[in-house]
Amino acid sequence: MRTRRLAAALAGLLLCVPPVSALPNLEQDSILRDHLWREVTRRPRGRRPTVGLVLSGGSLRALAHSGVYSVLEDAGFPVDVVAGVSMGAVLGSAIASGMPGRRLARMTPNIGFRGASNYGAFSLFRLAFFDSPLSSEKTARWVDKVLNMPRFEDLKKPFACVAMDIKTGEQIVFREGPLGPAVRASMNLPGIFSPVEYRHRYLVDGGVVDFIPVDAARLIGADYVLASVTDLDYSQATIKSMLNTLEQVIDIRGALLAREQRKRANFLIEPKVTDIGYVETPKALELVAQGIITARRRLPAAQEDLILFSYPSLAADWLRRSKNP
C-alpha cells in the first residue's frame, strides 16, 4: 500500500516536468524513497513543510531522545523547530542550540537527575524527614554554561518548552526570554524539587499538563510534527520507596495525557524504555542505545511519511519550475 502511494506521488511530480530519459523502477521502495527523499531534503524551509521535533517527558527515560535525534541527524532528516517538556526540554534546548546529536548522546550521563539537582544522601534525608525539596538550580547553570546561549533568541532553531503554574494549574509555554530558568522550570518535578519562582509565578514540571507538547511545536511554526515519546507501562513499575511513589504518580499522569496527545503528532518514534528510576544515571547509555535502535527501525517509515506529507508543496514547486524553465 505504501509503495503504491509513493509511486503515485512520484508519478504526480513527473507529470509536472519535462520527460526524462530514465525513470526509477517504481516497484522498488528504496529507489522511490531515495529519489523523493532527495527532493524533500534539498529544499530549504519555506519550500517544504516546516518540521518540528517534539520530545516528551519521561524523567531519566527521556534520555533515549538523544539516541533518536542522532539517527535523524545522521539521516539528514530536517528538524526546523524543537519543543520539549521536562527532561525533553533539557535535551531539546541542546538540539536547538545546534549541538550535534552524537555529542549530545555522549553527554547524557551528565544531564540526568543527579546532574540536574543537588541530589545526595543528605538532601534525600531532608526531603524524606523535613519536607525540604531538592533544588534544580544546577539545570539552569548547565544550560547557561554548556550551551552558552542565555536566551531563546540566541538559539539556532526556534524552541519552546512547557511548565505549569502550581498555583493556578495553567500551562506556561516558554519561547522567548532567558533560557536557563525556562528549561529548569520545565523539568522541575513537583514534590521533589522546589517550585521555580519566575515572574510572580511558581512553576513545576510541564509534563503534568502536557506530556507531548505538539501544540507548542505548532505554535512556533511546525507544519509536520515528529514526536519522540518515552512513557512507560506504569503497571509494571516496581515501587520501593517514597521517591518511587512520586515517580509512579507522575508516570501515571504522563501516560494518561500521552494517550490523547499521540494523536496530534504526524509521526511517532517510541523507544521501548524499561522501568528505570530517576536516579539510575549509570543506565543512561542503555537508554541512548534504545533510542538509536528504535529510530533506525522506524526511520524508513518516517521518511516515507514526510515525503507523502510534503507531496503538495513538491508538486507545486515542480509545476512552477515547468512553467518557468
HUFENWO-V680051 format. One record per residue. RES is the residue in one letter. PSI is psi in degrees with one decimal (* if undefined). Layout:
res=RES psi=PSI
res=RES psi=PSI
This chain:
res=M psi=-46.2
res=R psi=-36.4
res=T psi=-43.0
res=R psi=-37.8
res=R psi=-40.4
res=L psi=-40.4
res=A psi=-41.1
res=A psi=-40.0
res=A psi=-46.1
res=L psi=-43.7
res=A psi=-41.2
res=G psi=-39.5
res=L psi=-41.3
res=L psi=-25.9
res=L psi=-20.0
res=C psi=-3.2
res=V psi=161.9
res=P psi=155.4
res=P psi=148.4
res=V psi=158.4
res=S psi=-31.0
res=A psi=128.5
res=L psi=149.9
res=P psi=156.3
res=N psi=110.8
res=L psi=-7.2
res=E psi=-3.2
res=Q psi=115.2
res=D psi=-43.3
res=S psi=-39.1
res=I psi=-44.5
res=L psi=-49.3
res=R psi=-43.8
res=D psi=-43.0
res=H psi=-51.2
res=L psi=-30.9
res=W psi=-40.7
res=R psi=-37.4
res=E psi=-37.0
res=V psi=-51.1
res=T psi=-21.9
res=R psi=-10.2
res=R psi=134.7
res=P psi=164.0
res=R psi=133.4
res=G psi=-29.1
res=R psi=6.3
res=R psi=168.7
res=P psi=143.7
res=T psi=122.7
res=V psi=127.5
res=G psi=133.8
res=L psi=123.1
res=V psi=130.0
res=L psi=119.4
res=S psi=173.9
res=G psi=-167.0
res=G psi=15.7
res=S psi=-136.0
res=L psi=-30.2
res=R psi=-25.6
res=A psi=-10.4
res=L psi=-17.8
res=A psi=-23.0
res=H psi=-34.1
res=S psi=-33.9
res=G psi=-40.7
res=V psi=-47.0
res=Y psi=-37.7
res=S psi=-36.4
res=V psi=-44.5
res=L psi=-43.2
res=E psi=-44.1
res=D psi=-32.7
res=A psi=-3.5
res=G psi=22.9
res=F psi=121.9
res=P psi=134.9
res=V psi=109.1
res=D psi=-35.9
res=V psi=157.0
res=V psi=139.2
res=A psi=143.4
res=G psi=165.3
res=V psi=146.6
res=S psi=-131.6
res=M psi=-27.2
res=G psi=-27.0
res=A psi=-38.4
res=V psi=-49.8
res=L psi=-38.8
res=G psi=-37.7
res=S psi=-36.9
res=A psi=-41.9
res=I psi=-44.1
res=A psi=-23.5
res=S psi=-13.1
res=G psi=6.8
res=M psi=128.8
res=P psi=146.4
res=G psi=-38.6
res=R psi=-37.8
res=R psi=-41.5
res=L psi=-41.9
res=A psi=-39.7
res=R psi=-27.2
res=M psi=-10.4
res=T psi=-37.4
res=P psi=-20.3
res=N psi=-5.2
res=I psi=19.5
res=G psi=-164.1
res=F psi=-44.4
res=R psi=-40.2
res=G psi=-15.1
res=A psi=-3.5
res=S psi=-179.1
res=N psi=35.6
res=Y psi=136.9
res=G psi=172.3
res=A psi=-43.8
res=F psi=-41.7
res=S psi=-36.8
res=L psi=-36.7
res=F psi=-44.2
res=R psi=-37.1
res=L psi=-42.2
res=A psi=-37.8
res=F psi=-15.7
res=F psi=13.1
res=D psi=44.3
res=S psi=99.0
res=P psi=160.7
res=L psi=168.1
res=S psi=137.7
res=S psi=20.4
res=E psi=-29.6
res=K psi=-24.6
res=T psi=-48.4
res=A psi=-38.5
res=R psi=-37.8
res=W psi=-44.7
res=V psi=-47.1
res=D psi=-39.7
res=K psi=-50.2
res=V psi=-44.1
res=L psi=-28.6
res=N psi=36.3
res=M psi=91.2
res=P psi=-14.6
res=R psi=153.9
res=F psi=-38.4
res=E psi=-18.1
res=D psi=-14.3
res=L psi=154.0
res=K psi=-23.3
res=K psi=146.0
res=P psi=138.7
res=F psi=143.9
res=A psi=144.7
res=C psi=161.0
res=V psi=136.9
res=A psi=175.3
res=M psi=137.0
res=D psi=113.9
res=I psi=-20.8
res=K psi=-33.4
res=T psi=-15.4
res=G psi=7.3
res=E psi=139.1
res=Q psi=130.4
res=I psi=121.7
res=V psi=117.6
res=F psi=131.4
res=R psi=5.5
res=E psi=163.7
res=G psi=-164.3
res=P psi=132.9
res=L psi=-45.6
res=G psi=-52.6
res=P psi=-33.8
res=A psi=-46.2
res=V psi=-40.9
res=R psi=-44.7
res=A psi=-37.5
res=S psi=-31.4
res=M psi=20.2
res=N psi=86.9
res=L psi=123.9
res=P psi=140.0
res=G psi=-15.7
res=I psi=-46.2
res=F psi=150.8
res=S psi=140.5
res=P psi=145.9
res=V psi=119.6
res=E psi=118.4
res=Y psi=119.9
res=R psi=50.3
res=H psi=19.1
res=R psi=158.3
res=Y psi=109.0
res=L psi=142.6
res=V psi=179.2
res=D psi=123.5
res=G psi=-15.0
res=G psi=-15.6
res=V psi=-28.7
res=V psi=-17.4
res=D psi=86.8
res=F psi=-29.6
res=I psi=92.2
res=P psi=63.4
res=V psi=-42.7
res=D psi=-34.9
res=A psi=-38.2
res=A psi=-40.2
res=R psi=-30.2
res=L psi=-31.0
res=I psi=16.5
res=G psi=-0.1
res=A psi=130.0
res=D psi=-38.1
res=Y psi=132.1
res=V psi=121.5
res=L psi=123.4
res=A psi=130.7
res=S psi=121.1
res=V psi=128.6
res=T psi=51.6
res=D psi=-177.0
res=L psi=151.6
res=D psi=92.0
res=Y psi=-19.2
res=S psi=-17.6
res=Q psi=-0.5
res=A psi=149.2
res=T psi=125.5
res=I psi=115.3
res=K psi=-16.9
res=S psi=178.1
res=M psi=-38.5
res=L psi=-40.3
res=N psi=-35.7
res=T psi=-44.1
res=L psi=-41.4
res=E psi=-45.0
res=Q psi=-42.2
res=V psi=-46.5
res=I psi=-39.9
res=D psi=-40.1
res=I psi=-46.0
res=R psi=-45.2
res=G psi=-41.3
res=A psi=-38.5
res=L psi=-41.7
res=L psi=-40.1
res=A psi=-29.3
res=R psi=-43.8
res=E psi=-38.2
res=Q psi=-24.7
res=R psi=-35.9
res=K psi=-19.2
res=R psi=-16.2
res=A psi=154.9
res=N psi=-33.1
res=F psi=144.7
res=L psi=138.3
res=I psi=121.4
res=E psi=87.3
res=P psi=137.1
res=K psi=78.4
res=V psi=148.5
res=T psi=-178.3
res=D psi=84.0
res=I psi=126.0
res=G psi=168.5
res=Y psi=-35.1
res=V psi=7.0
res=E psi=54.8
res=T psi=-33.6
res=P psi=-17.8
res=K psi=8.6
res=A psi=-43.4
res=L psi=-26.0
res=E psi=-39.6
res=L psi=-42.0
res=V psi=-44.7
res=A psi=-40.2
res=Q psi=-37.0
res=G psi=-41.1
res=I psi=-46.7
res=I psi=-47.3
res=T psi=-42.6
res=A psi=-39.9
res=R psi=-38.5
res=R psi=-35.5
res=R psi=-9.9
res=L psi=-48.9
res=P psi=-41.2
res=A psi=-37.4
res=A psi=-41.6
res=Q psi=-45.6
res=E psi=-37.7
res=D psi=-42.0
res=L psi=-36.7
res=I psi=-48.8
res=L psi=-37.5
res=F psi=-33.1
res=S psi=-9.0
res=Y psi=-46.5
res=P psi=-42.3
res=S psi=-34.6
res=L psi=-46.2
res=A psi=-41.7
res=A psi=-38.7
res=D psi=-44.4
res=W psi=-41.0
res=L psi=-43.2
res=R psi=-41.0
res=R psi=-34.5
res=S psi=-30.7
res=K psi=-25.7
res=N psi=69.6
res=P psi=*
